[in-house]
Amino acid sequence: MSAPATRPPGTVVFAATLMIVMGVAGILAAALHLLLTVDGLGDFASEARRFGGDPALTERVEAGIRTTAIAGVVLSGVAGVLLVLLAVGVRSGVPGARVATWVLCAAGLCGGLGSTAVGVLQRDFNSDDPGVIGVLAASANVYPDWWAASGIGLAVAQVVGYFLVAVFLTVRGRDVPATGGQPVVPFPYPTMPTVPPNPDPTRSPWAPPPPPPR
């Protein structure tokens, strides 16, 4: 006798949905970061010279900003694809998908905390060197005013999202019948007796067959 069809617990469904949202949002945010970087670096060198920035430092900072944006798109793309694939695997009950998701959550938590710390330190960084001040003044114009706060907010949201996914996948839920209703309670025996077809409702299906007509 085949087991009744079930759907995953609500905690797993919520975690899988959150993973898909996080993956898509991360890819879109990284793509926006790259577009803003390409647009903002167009006048970065001239702005740094105008503010009296050190030429060698200007080149290093420009290369660093560009490399960071490209690396962010690549990492966000890989993480987004992994989140979507693992979400499908977790929801479908694929073996190993839940453990792989926990590993990804741990990496995402570390990355989110690191991004938050870097964003806060960048906002508070200052120097007395005129060459450094010029480069800092030019780099402040690379991105819109709202981008720094948005980046910190996205990093915090990433930490919260990965934490919630890990928690909801840790909480054990019960399978629910696909048609709705009470959770499925497995039968304590491996199999159940099969009742043979009974064309005569007046006779027990387990009664011996009637004698053949004479």
C-alpha positions, 0 to 999 in steps of 0.5 A: 500500500503506497504512502499518502502524498504529503507536502513539506512542513510550513517551516520548510516552505517558509525557509525555501521561499525566503531563500529564493527571495534572498537569492533574487534580491542579492543578484539584483543588488549586485547588478545595481552596484555594478551599474552605479560603479561603472557610471560613477568611476567615469569622472573619478580620476578627474575629480581626484585630481581636482581635489588634489588626490595622490595619483598613485593612490587614485589608481589603486582606489579606482582599481579596488572599487572596480574589482570589488563591484565585479567580485560582488556581482560574481559572488552574488550570482553564485550565491543566488543560484545556490540559494534557489537550487538549495531551496528547491532541494530542501522543499523537495526533500533532497538528501543533503540539501538541508546540510548544504543550506546550513553551510551556506547560511554560515558563510552568508552570516560571516559575509554579511557581518563582514560587509556591515563592519566594512561599511561602518568603517568606511563611513568613519574613516578620515585622514590628515594627508591632503593626497588621501583627503582628495581621493576620499572626496572623489570617492564620495562622489562615485555613488549616490548619497543613499547607497552607503546606508543602503549597502549597510541595510542590505548587509544587515538584511542578509545576516537576518535572512540567513539566520532565519533560514537556519532557524526554520530549517532546524525546527522540526515540522511534521508532514501534512497531507497534500490534500490538507487536514491533519498531519500524517501519523505513520502506521506502526506496522510496515504493511497493512493487509490487503482486502480482496475485492468483494463483489457480494456485499452480503458476504465477508471478503475473507469467507471461503468461496461458495461451492461450484453449482452442480 
